Amino acid sequence: MKKDRKRLIAAAMGKIPCDLTVKNVQFVNVFTGEIYPAEVDVIDGWVARVRYPEEPQELESKETVDGEGHYLIPGFLDAHVHIESSMMIPEQFGRAVVPWGTTTVCTDPHEIANVLGIDGVKFMLENGRKSLLRQFVLAPSCVPAVPGLEYSGAEFGAEEIGEILDMDGVVGIASRSAWYGTLAAYYILLSILRFTAVREAGILSGKADGEERLPAEIRFYRWCGILFIIMTVALCGTVILILDEEGGKHYPGSLIYGAALYVFYKMIMSVVNLVKVRKHRSPLLLAIRDIGYVDACVSILSLQTAMFASFGTGEKEFSRLMNGVTGAAVCLMVLGTGIRAVWMAGKMKQKWKEI
């Protein structure tokens, strides 16, 4: 039933009676992490109020259920499922999972779509309406899953996806772009670098002895260089997928202006740190400087793809050319930074041994 906020507020204030009250339960509050005795008032299928047992109920509900001291928790939500993989139709799938606490699923019927096309998606939607399980269906975008390398019962383009999106019960498009995976690999490596830099600085801060501190800093500098080289592989994948799949970041509304300011800030700070660190020649500071420099370079590429997405004139060839040139330049810069760090660390180690 559609949510009526006025009725919900009136029921919560005790001005109108609720449809149902569940009493004598141990309420699991997922917001505070607490479990405590409570009574729950429901109207039109929506929770209007959660009360302590000692709190009075102004108007008696139409129905009261004794929870007999059991736990009362919100239903589980499965954020990614393919119902076909269970070898059951949606109606039977709901019968199997609802008793165990799953009340909602986000489902992508791309498996049946690859066999029966749009008719298969329609069947999943119609059959799902027979179940108590709430189903949010996503339009499958990978039909066929591997174009040109397999036989499929259908092929979905913009027209087919648009038809599915117009169907009642479809809430969005299921997208699985490898671009996000390669970018995630880059950010994971960047996070590791930053965390270990902070950790290394904390460990070395207590070592005043240069004979003990300098070799540790050199080892860390070399390790950073190796990670920069590995990071280049992920970035190359990102650039290739940007060109092949027209991937890239998209910022809604005016958020792109804030992102641009943040990128310019990182560029300025990387230049400032470049000048500052030259005076100290500490391997640890050199590593931290390089981390900031690499992050600034990649941010320029991300911003450029977002700018084309937001302000581009539709000239795909020009945007692909620019993203390709900038992407190649960024990859070479990161690779060069890694090779230089490894080489400099080796040179520093050799000089330290000679002292």
Phi, psi and omega in degrees: 000143180295140182289126175250101186297324181296317178293322178298315180295318179297320179293320180295329179273358178079018181275334176228151181286148177275165178281326187212142171232126175257115183244172178057053178231159170264105187277126178265108181271105184284349179276320183258348182077017182258156173232124184207158178296139182201168171233138186243126179258133185234138174221136180055028180084005181241144177288121181266326185198146171242120185241151167290150182304328182281348178285133183287149174256114187301314181234134182290138180287161180294330180219143178233133180240132178271117181283354176054034176079006180285165177282141176240117184229159174295155178292148177287148178239117177270111189281349180207113180210149171244104186301326181300329181295340178280355183063027178230154172281160184307321181300313181286327177299318178298319179297330183280324189260331183300317180299341180263007171107352178276118183249346184217140175224148168255115189239141178243104184278046185285339181290312178289332178294326179288347179256312187247358179069214183298326179300323178294319178295318179299319180297317181297322180292312182294318181289328180295336180288347178275356185254152173286345180290127177282126184237122173259112186263137178251139179291123182290127182260347183258068179229105359287163183293320179232089184303134177085350183240003180205160176269142182220156180281353181199169175219119184260125172244198182298322182294315181292318178297319178298320179297319180291321180296335178281351181284144179292126180106349178269126188250352182177193180246133175278115182238131178231083181268127178295344179302319180294327179294315179293322179292324177297321178299319178298312183292329175295314178296319179297319179296319178299316180299314182293318180296313182292330177296314178296317180297316181295320178298321179293320180292316184283343181297335180269003181253099180278338182288119182296326181295333180265325185284314186299313178300323179294319179294321180295318178299318180294320179298317179294319180298320177298318179300319179296318179294326176298320180294317177296321180299329180300324179299314179297320181292323177298319176298320179298314182295316180300317181288330174299318182284323185280319184251003184056044177284180180144166181279148177230124179250125181288143174058223183274006181298334181296329179292321176295320178296321179296318178298320180294322178295316178297323177298316180294324178295315180297316182294325178294324177291318178300314180294328178300319180286317184297315187291334180302330182286333187264323180058031176275129179303323179295315179293326176297320179296316179296321178298317181293325178299315178295323180295314179297316179299319180295320180297313181293326179297326178297316179296315179299317180295320181297316179297323179291323179295319178295322180294325185270323188239005182296152181266006179094001179278092186295322182296319180294316180295322178295320179297312181295317179295324178293315180296311180296318180298316179296320179296317180295317179300317179294322178296315180293317178298316178298321178297319180293314180297318180297320180296317179296317180294315180296320179297319177296321180293318178295321180296318179296318180293323180294323179294328182284341181286000000 
